[in-house]
Amino acid sequence: MTDLEIALDDPTAADVALALQAHLDFAQEWSLPENVNVLDAKTLAAEGVQFFAARGGGRLLAIGAVSPFEENHVEIKSMHTLEAARGRGIGWAMLERLVSTAYEQGAGRVSLETGTGKGFAPARRLYERGGFKICPPFGEYRHCPDSVCMTRRI
């Protein structure tokens, strides 16, 4: 997509609220309730979190954030490509932007948590293609059947 722009954005914007709801709905469809780890707009607007939106053709297409986790380690949060925009490389572009942002911040590691269900298979393939490997749970995550943590050094 030639007019794709990925930039810092406001997680409380009206169109972003709809994308965050789509992200939550997707997670709830494919995960056990206790394993839905979706951040709300207020948390995504917190100091230190960098929230991005991918827009093209005047429309919001994807969202994603980089959140500090510990020294030299950041977490990718709330990465979601809207259903109508999937399969066009937008998720890959967002992942590249989030990883490059982490690198620019001086992070040496980027980690994430995602689901293990069928609905999350494209996301897991994307992360694997991006160099992420399955790792033990980090932070407050724990072993469970419908969640997997992944990490990569940068």
C-alpha positions in Angstrom: 0.0 0.0 0.0 1.7 3.1 -1.2 -0.1 5.7 0.9 0.3 3.8 4.2 1.5 6.0 7.1 2.3 4.6 10.5 2.6 7.3 13.1 2.2 8.0 16.8 -1.5 8.5 17.5 -4.1 9.1 20.2 -5.5 5.8 21.7 -8.5 7.8 22.8 -9.5 8.9 19.3 -13.0 7.7 18.1 -11.8 5.5 15.3 -9.1 4.0 17.5 -11.7 3.2 20.1 -13.5 1.1 17.5 -10.3 -0.7 16.6 -9.5 -1.4 20.3 -13.0 -2.8 20.6 -12.4 -5.0 17.5 -9.1 -6.1 19.1 -10.9 -7.0 22.4 -13.7 -8.8 20.6 -11.2 -10.9 18.7 -9.2 -11.8 21.8 -12.4 -12.7 23.7 -13.5 -14.9 20.8 -10.3 -16.9 20.7 -9.1 -16.8 24.4 -10.3 -17.9 27.8 -11.7 -14.9 29.7 -8.8 -15.0 32.2 -6.3 -14.9 29.4 -7.5 -11.8 27.6 -4.6 -9.3 28.0 -5.9 -6.4 26.0 -5.0 -2.9 27.2 -7.6 -0.1 27.3 -7.2 3.4 25.8 -6.3 4.9 29.2 -3.4 2.4 29.7 -2.2 2.9 26.1 -2.1 6.6 26.7 0.0 6.3 29.8 3.4 7.9 30.0 6.1 5.8 28.4 3.8 3.9 26.1 4.1 4.7 22.4 0.9 4.0 20.6 0.9 3.9 16.8 -1.8 3.8 14.1 -1.5 2.7 10.5 -3.6 4.7 8.2 -4.2 4.6 4.5 -6.7 6.0 2.1 -8.1 8.1 5.0 -8.9 5.0 7.1 -7.5 3.5 10.2 -6.1 0.1 9.2 -4.0 -1.2 12.2 -2.9 -0.3 15.7 0.1 -1.3 17.9 2.1 -0.1 20.9 5.5 -0.4 22.5 5.4 -0.4 26.3 8.4 -0.3 28.5 8.8 -3.6 30.5 12.1 -3.5 32.2 15.5 -1.9 31.5 16.4 -2.6 27.8 13.3 -4.7 27.4 10.0 -3.5 25.8 6.7 -5.3 25.1 4.6 -5.1 22.0 1.0 -4.5 23.0 -2.4 -4.2 21.3 -1.1 -5.0 17.8 -4.2 -5.5 15.7 -4.9 -5.2 12.0 -8.5 -4.5 11.2 -10.2 -7.4 9.4 -10.8 -5.5 6.1 -7.1 -4.6 5.9 -5.6 -8.1 6.5 -3.4 -9.8 4.0 -1.9 -6.6 2.6 1.3 -6.4 4.5 0.1 -3.8 7.0 0.7 -6.0 10.0 4.3 -6.6 8.8 4.8 -2.8 8.4 3.4 -2.2 11.9 5.6 -4.9 13.4 8.7 -3.4 11.7 7.8 0.0 13.0 7.3 -1.2 16.6 10.6 -3.1 16.6 12.5 -0.2 15.1 11.0 2.1 17.7 12.1 -0.3 20.5 15.6 -0.3 18.9 15.7 3.5 18.7 14.8 3.6 22.5 17.9 1.5 23.2 16.0 -1.8 23.9 18.0 -5.0 23.4 14.9 -7.2 23.6 11.3 -7.1 22.4 8.7 -9.5 23.7 5.0 -10.1 23.3 2.2 -12.4 24.3 -0.3 -13.8 21.8 -2.9 -16.5 21.6 -2.4 -20.1 20.6 -5.8 -20.6 19.0 -6.5 -20.9 15.3 -7.5 -17.3 15.0 -4.1 -16.2 16.2 -2.1 -18.5 13.7 -1.5 -15.6 11.2 -0.1 -13.4 14.0 2.2 -16.2 15.3 3.4 -16.7 11.7 4.0 -13.0 11.3 6.0 -12.8 14.6 8.0 -15.9 13.7 8.9 -14.4 10.3 9.9 -11.3 12.2 12.5 -13.3 14.2 10.4 -13.9 17.4 10.9 -17.2 19.2 8.7 -18.8 21.8 10.0 -18.1 25.3 8.9 -18.7 28.9 6.2 -16.4 30.3 7.5 -13.0 31.4 6.2 -10.4 33.7 2.8 -11.3 35.0 2.0 -13.8 32.2 1.8 -17.5 33.2 1.7 -20.8 31.4 -1.7 -21.5 30.1 -3.1 -23.5 27.1 -4.3 -20.5 25.0 -1.4 -18.1 25.4 2.2 -18.1 24.2 5.0 -15.6 24.9 7.6 -14.7 22.2 10.8 -12.7 22.2 13.6 -11.5 20.0 16.8 -9.6 20.6 17.4 -6.5 18.6 
